[in-house]
Amino acid sequence: MDGVEPVLYPLLRRDLIAQGPRYVVQIGDKVIDYNEDFRLFLATRNPSPFIPPDAKSVITEVNFTTTRAGLRGQLLALTIQQEKPELESEKTKLLQQEEEKKIQLAQLEESLLETLATAQGNILENKELIESLNQTKASSALIQQSLTESHRLQTSLDQERDAYLPLAETASKMYFVITDLSKINNMYRFSLASFLRLFHRALQTEQESESTDVRISTLESRLKNMVYEYICRSLFKADQLMFALHFVKGMNPELFQENEWDVFTGLIVGDMVRKTDSQKSLREQFPSWIDQERLIAVALLKSTDSLSLSLSQVLVVQALRPDRLQSAMAAFASQALGKWMDGWMDGWMEG
């Protein structure tokens, strides 16, 4: 649902009517018995549902939408638990100690206020009170020193943890690339739990080098392989090539120069060329072996600056030999994603 039906307002506001030992509530034209243990949960796939102001005051909104930052932090924690469990346990221990110190500090402050409030006579002549204040001050200084040291250690641990941040960032980006598939077909919905299982399986890859950078590169490659195979098995064959290019675009945006993707997908259309060049002038600019039907496509290709090598080949094929476009797309995706994808692209590259 994307809103709150007005018929539910009496129930949400708990507009109960007492009838002897029981309570009833009117919903629409019906009067229904009300149970004190009744709870109503409304759910929607819309991350930003419209909730009227009068409904916001009687419901509690809980947003479970996955965000990039939240998922990145979750994946980083999973990575550290697998790769450097001692770092995670040490950080947890430091956080626990820090909370305990903060509680002790709050208790000392409360004790100090209580002592001052209950003191009798001249405070400056009360030796017991002065000694108590000095002890409280010394204890507070020690606690503050411990908190400072704890912050320093946490900063050091965070620097070690951040070494694995690129892996978490890549995995987070990968998940949101996958979720875009639901825009193509409503059946292409993949849960976060299934992605986390794949991520955990990728982390089980045997370590071949002591270098952190090499390890991260190995895990990223393994995760891409597993995710791509898992998703492709769930797609119709007609959509697998589309997903391959979408995966390349999402994971390797540096392979696409400005306007290249828009030209390829048709967002930049031939009207741009027609506004600047007539059909006659276009014919004069290009060889005669380019037929009239492909003339606009070739002119549009020429108007795109700074083409990268691989995608430029795809655009050339799209303009001159659209019948070979699928093979060119498969070759480009295979080259961009690596050798592990060749088996999936063989069917598209044949013929």
C-alpha positions in Angstrom: 0.0 0.0 0.0 1.1 3.6 -0.6 -1.2 5.4 1.8 -3.6 5.0 4.7 -7.2 4.4 3.9 -9.6 6.8 5.8 -11.7 3.8 6.9 -8.9 2.7 9.1 -8.6 6.0 11.0 -11.0 5.0 13.9 -9.0 1.9 14.4 -5.6 3.7 14.3 -6.9 6.4 16.7 -8.4 3.7 19.0 -11.9 5.3 18.9 -13.3 2.5 21.1 -16.8 2.2 22.3 -17.5 0.4 25.6 -20.3 -2.1 25.5 -20.4 -3.7 28.9 -17.2 -5.7 29.5 -16.0 -5.5 25.9 -14.9 -2.8 23.5 -15.9 -2.3 19.9 -14.7 -0.1 17.1 -16.6 1.1 14.0 -14.9 0.4 10.7 -17.0 1.7 7.8 -20.6 0.6 8.4 -19.7 -2.3 10.7 -19.1 -2.5 14.4 -16.3 -5.0 15.3 -15.1 -6.3 18.6 -11.7 -5.0 19.6 -9.0 -7.0 21.3 -6.3 -5.3 23.4 -3.6 -7.4 21.9 -4.5 -6.4 18.3 -1.7 -4.8 16.3 -1.9 -3.5 12.7 1.1 -3.5 10.3 0.9 -1.7 7.0 3.7 -2.5 4.4 4.7 -1.0 1.1 7.5 -1.4 -1.4 7.4 2.3 -2.0 10.4 3.8 -0.1 8.7 7.2 0.1 5.0 6.6 0.6 2.7 9.6 1.1 1.3 9.7 4.6 -1.2 12.4 5.3 -0.4 14.7 8.3 -3.4 13.4 10.3 -2.3 9.8 9.8 1.3 10.6 10.9 0.2 11.4 14.4 -1.4 8.0 15.0 1.1 5.6 13.3 4.8 4.9 13.7 6.7 4.9 10.4 9.7 2.5 10.2 11.7 2.7 7.0 13.6 -0.6 6.2 14.8 0.6 2.8 18.4 -0.4 2.2 20.7 2.6 1.6 24.2 2.6 0.1 25.9 3.9 3.2 24.1 1.4 5.5 24.8 -1.5 3.3 28.4 -0.5 2.9 28.8 -0.5 6.7 27.1 -3.9 7.0 29.3 -5.4 4.3 32.4 -3.9 5.9 31.6 -5.5 9.2 31.0 -8.9 7.6 34.3 -8.6 5.8 36.2 -7.7 9.0 34.6 -10.6 10.9 35.9 -13.0 8.2 39.2 -11.5 7.3 40.3 -9.8 10.6 38.1 -11.1 13.4 40.5 -9.8 16.1 39.9 -6.3 14.9 36.2 -6.6 15.2 36.3 -8.2 18.6 38.8 -5.5 19.8 36.6 -2.7 18.5 33.6 -4.3 20.2 35.5 -4.5 23.4 36.7 -0.9 23.2 33.1 0.3 22.6 31.9 -1.7 25.6 34.6 -0.2 27.8 33.9 3.3 26.5 30.2 2.9 27.4 31.1 1.6 30.9 33.4 4.6 31.4 30.7 7.0 30.4 28.3 5.4 32.8 30.9 5.7 35.6 31.5 9.4 34.7 27.7 10.1 34.8 27.5 8.3 38.2 30.3 10.4 39.6 28.6 13.6 38.4 25.4 12.5 40.0 27.1 11.6 43.2 28.9 14.9 43.3 25.6 16.8 42.9 24.0 14.7 45.6 26.9 15.3 48.0 26.7 19.0 47.5 22.9 19.1 47.9 23.0 17.2 51.2 26.0 19.0 52.7 25.4 20.9 55.9 27.1 23.9 57.3 30.0 25.7 55.6 31.1 23.7 52.6 34.7 25.1 52.8 35.1 23.8 56.4 33.7 20.3 55.6 36.8 18.2 55.3 34.9 15.0 54.4 33.1 16.9 51.6 36.4 18.4 50.3 38.1 14.9 50.3 35.1 13.4 48.5 35.2 16.2 45.9 39.0 15.7 45.3 38.5 11.9 44.9 35.6 12.5 42.5 37.8 15.0 40.5 40.7 12.5 40.4 38.4 9.6 39.3 36.8 11.8 36.6 40.3 12.8 35.3 41.3 9.1 35.0 38.1 8.2 33.2 38.5 11.1 30.8 42.1 9.9 30.1 40.8 6.4 29.5 38.2 7.7 27.1 40.8 9.7 25.2 43.0 6.6 24.9 40.0 4.6 23.8 39.2 7.1 21.0 42.8 7.0 19.9 42.8 3.2 19.7 39.4 3.2 17.8 40.9 5.6 15.3 43.8 3.2 14.7 41.5 0.3 14.4 39.2 2.2 11.9 42.2 2.8 9.7 42.9 -0.9 9.6 39.3 -1.7 8.9 39.1 1.0 6.2 41.6 -1.0 4.1 38.7 -3.3 3.2 36.3 -0.4 2.4 36.8 -0.7 -1.4 35.5 -4.2 -1.3 32.4 -3.1 0.7 31.9 -0.2 -1.7 32.1 -2.5 -4.7 29.7 -5.0 -3.2 27.2 -2.2 -2.2 27.3 -0.8 -5.8 26.8 -4.3 -7.1 23.6 -4.9 -5.1 22.0 -1.7 -6.3 22.9 -2.6 -9.9 20.9 -5.8 -9.3 17.9 -4.1 -7.8 17.5 -2.0 -11.0 16.4 -5.2 -12.8 13.0 -4.9 -11.3 12.4 -1.9 -13.6 12.7 -4.3 -16.5 10.5 -7.1 -15.2 8.7 -7.2 -11.9 9.8 -10.8 -11.3 13.4 -9.8 -11.3 13.5 -9.0 -7.6 16.5 -10.2 -5.5 16.5 -10.0 -1.7 19.3 -8.5 0.3 19.5 -11.8 2.2 20.3 -13.7 -1.0 23.0 -11.2 -1.9 24.5 -11.4 1.6 24.7 -15.2 1.3 26.6 -14.7 -2.0 28.9 -12.2 -0.3 29.6 -14.6 2.6 30.4 -17.4 0.1 32.8 -15.1 -1.7 34.6 -14.4 1.5 35.3 -18.1 1.9 37.7 -17.9 -1.0 41.1 -19.2 0.0 43.8 -16.6 0.6 46.6 -16.8 -1.9 48.6 -13.7 -0.9 49.4 -11.8 2.3 48.9 -8.5 0.5 45.6 -6.8 1.5 45.2 -5.2 -2.0 45.7 -8.5 -3.8 43.2 -10.2 -1.4 40.6 -7.4 -2.1 41.1 -7.8 -5.8 40.6 -11.5 -5.6 37.5 -11.2 -3.5 36.0 -8.6 -5.9 36.6 -10.8 -8.9 35.1 -13.8 -7.1 32.1 -11.9 -6.0 31.4 -10.5 -9.5 31.7 -14.0 -10.9 29.2 -15.5 -8.4 26.7 -12.6 -8.6 26.7 -12.6 -12.4 26.2 -16.4 -12.6 23.5 -16.3 -9.9 21.5 -13.5 -11.6 21.9 -14.9 -15.1 20.4 -18.2 -14.0 17.3 -16.2 -12.8 16.8 -14.2 -16.1 15.1 -15.1 -19.3 17.7 -15.7 -22.0 16.5 -12.6 -23.9 17.4 -10.4 -20.9 20.8 -11.9 -20.1 22.7 -9.7 -22.6 20.9 -6.7 -21.4 21.9 -7.5 -17.9 25.6 -8.0 -19.0 25.8 -4.5 -20.4 23.9 -3.0 -17.4 26.4 -4.8 -15.1 29.3 -3.3 -17.1 27.8 0.1 -17.0 27.1 -0.1 -13.2 30.4 -1.6 -12.2 32.8 0.0 -14.7 31.4 3.5 -15.5 34.9 4.6 -16.4 34.6 2.6 -19.7 31.9 5.0 -20.9 32.7 8.5 -22.0 30.1 11.3 -21.9 27.1 10.7 -24.1 28.3 7.2 -25.3 25.6 5.3 -23.3 22.9 7.8 -24.3 23.8 7.3 -28.0 23.9 3.6 -27.6 20.5 3.4 -25.9 18.9 5.9 -28.2 18.4 8.7 -25.7 20.3 10.9 -28.1 18.4 10.5 -31.3 19.0 11.4 -34.9 17.0 14.6 -34.6 20.2 16.2 -33.3 21.9 15.5 -36.5 19.0 16.6 -38.7 18.9 20.0 -37.0 22.5 20.7 -38.1 22.9 18.9 -41.4 20.5 18.2 -44.2 20.3 14.8 -45.9 22.1 16.2 -48.9 25.0 17.6 -46.9 25.3 14.3 -44.9 25.5 12.4 -48.2 28.4 14.6 -49.2 30.3 13.9 -46.0 30.2 10.1 -46.1 31.3 7.5 -48.6 28.7 6.2 -51.1 28.8 2.7 -49.8 26.9 3.8 -46.6 23.3 3.4 -47.6 20.6 6.0 -46.9 19.0 4.0 -44.1 22.2 4.0 -42.0 23.3 7.6 -42.9 21.8 9.3 -39.8 23.2 6.6 -37.4 26.7 7.1 -38.8 26.4 10.9 -38.6 25.3 10.6 -35.0 28.2 8.3 -34.3 30.6 10.9 -35.8 29.1 13.6 -33.6 30.1 11.7 -30.4 33.4 12.9 -29.1 36.1 10.9 -27.2 34.8 7.4 -27.9 36.6 4.7 -25.9 38.1 2.0 -28.0 35.8 -0.9 -27.0 32.5 0.9 -27.0 33.3 2.8 -30.1 33.5 -0.6 -31.9 30.0 -1.4 -30.6 28.7 1.9 -31.8 30.3 1.5 -35.2 28.6 -1.9 -35.5 25.3 -0.5 -34.3 25.5 2.2 -37.0 26.8 0.1 -40.0 25.9 -3.5 -39.2 23.0 -3.7 -36.8 22.5 -7.3 -37.7 25.9 -8.0 -35.9 25.1 -5.8 -32.9 24.4 -8.7 -30.5 27.8 -10.3 -31.1 29.5 -6.9 -30.7 27.7 -6.3 -27.4 28.6 -9.7 -26.1 32.2 -9.3 -27.1 32.4 -5.9 -25.3 30.7 -7.2 -22.2 33.0 -10.3 -22.1 36.1 -8.1 -22.5 34.9 -5.7 -19.8 33.9 -8.3 -17.2 36.7 -10.8 -17.7 37.4 -14.3 -18.9 35.0 -15.9 -16.4 32.1 -14.5 -18.4 33.1 -16.0 -21.7 30.9 -19.2 -21.2 27.8 -17.1 -20.7 28.5 -15.0 -23.9 29.3 -17.9 -26.2 25.7 -18.3 -27.3 25.4 -14.6 -28.2 28.8 -14.4 -30.0 28.1 -17.4 -32.3 27.1 -16.8 -35.9 
